Amino acid sequence: MKTKLLSVLLGFLLLGAWQPALAGPPTTIYLVRHAEKDLTPGLADPPLTPAGEARAQQLARLLAKHHPAALFTTDTRRTRATLAPLAQATGRTLEVYDAKNQAALSARLSQEFGGKTVVVVGHSNTLLPLLTALGVAPLPGEIRDEEYNYLFKVKLRQGQPARLVMSRYGAAPQAASANKM
């Protein structure tokens, strides 16, 4: 009986069938674009509009139940304001990242937050490069200027390709100008 059990265990080890069980939970990364911003010409760092503030509240209600271990934002008023309600709901401090260095953020997420959930807020022109840095393929074609309601959920497991689930949240976005970021 012991010999048969040892043979079965050895077979599992050789076939690698045990790896998923030992790999632990996946790292889950939610990526969103900042909510609707004020489009008044000449604003260097625009705030959110009332619709953007409402979307930020919706995001907080949606993601607070996932108990994120960290909240990442670029250093703009609109991204910080998009995450502020979630930070308040979870008691987490916002961590600023460099939107021009997606590789560094991707490395940090995989090294420091394995098996945990994190939320990253970026811009229409930075989220797709970040998805690439996380190993997601294929990518959506673009995030249009008027699209504020995408919710990207990336699941990472060591040794497996990244899994992307795209959804939408909140009210349908209003038309916006051609400003990006």
C-alpha positions, 0 to 999 in steps of 0.5 A: 500500500505504501509503495503504491502511494509513493508511486502515485505521489512520485507520478504527480511530482514528475508530471507537475500536477502538484504545481497549481496547488502549491502556487497559491492564489493568483495576484489580481490587479484591477486597472482603471482609467481615471474618472471623468475630468474637467475639460475646461481649457487651460487647466494644467491638472484638472479635477474630476467632474461631478460625473467623475466623482460619482464614478469614483464612488461607484468604483469604491463600492465595487472594489472595496469588497475585494480588500485591495492590499495596495492602491496605485495612482499617478501623480495627477489630481484626477487619478488621486481623486478617482481612488480617494473614495476607495482609499477611504473605504479600505483605510489604504494610503495611495501610492504614487507610481511613474506612469512612464515606467510601466516595467517598474510598476509591473515588477513591483506588483509581482515581487511585493504583492504576489497572491494579493489584490491591488488597484491601479489607476492610470490614463487612457494612454498608459493603461495599455502599455501597463497591460503589456508589461503585465504580460497581457496579450492580445490587448484591446485596440485603444481606450478612446478619450470618452471611455472612462468606464473600462475595468480591467481585471488581470490575474497573474499566476507564476508560470502561466500566461496573464488572464485578462477580463474586461468589463465596464462599471458605472454609468455610460460615459459622456462624450469628452474632448480629444485630450488624452491622459 
